[in-house]
Structure formats: structure tokens, C-alpha cells
Amino acid sequence: MAQRGSPRRERTVLSEKGTPQGGVISPLLANIYLHEVLDKWFEQEAKPRLQGQCFLVRFADDFVIGCELESDAQRLLAVLPKRFRTLRPDDPSDEDEARKVQQAKTE
């Protein structure tokens, strides 16, 4: 939070790829992408293979997956980065992010 009397400095960084953070197109593109990559896959491919009950709740580019069984949650946690990479095979950040989540969980 900026203090009274202190100038607030903002820096703009232009990117060659992707959409601008907070841009009006970002939620629309995220909704289209996640509908194809996450929503359909979860209902048609992942959910039938799980042993317990599971659900997916999504709002724009945020989502929560709830699982009755921890084994199902672990399985989905392992598979999700691979699923997201299906459309971006050259981006290692998904795998790195999953590894960070797993490490934080064990610490």
C-alpha cells in the first residue's frame, strides 16, 4: 500500500506473446482455453477414471477440484500439468509449478 506523500512508481513491461495481465481479452481467452483443455477433459476423461466422487468448479481462469479420496487428488495433481502442456509443449512452467506445489506440500 502506498503511503501518503510518496510517489507511486509503476513500470510497464511489454511482452511479445500472451495477453496483457488484467486486459479485457484475458478472461475471455482463459474461458475458451479452459473449457476445451480442462472442463471437457475433466468430465469426459478424468472423472470416469477416478474411484471416488469429484467435482470441478471454475470461474474465469480460476478453478477448484474437490475429491472424496486423497488418491484421486494425487492422481489429478500429477496429471494436470501434462494436460495443460498438451497445447503448450514448449512451456516448462506448468511442470515447474506442479513440482513447487508438491515440494511445498511435503515440507
Buried (B, 14 or more C-beta within 10 A) or exposed (E): EEEEEEEEEEEEEEEEEEBEEEEEEBBEEBBEBBEEBBBEBBEEEBBEEBEEEBEBEBEEEEBEBEBEEEEBBEBBBEBBBEBBBEEEEEEEEBEEEBEEEEEEEEE
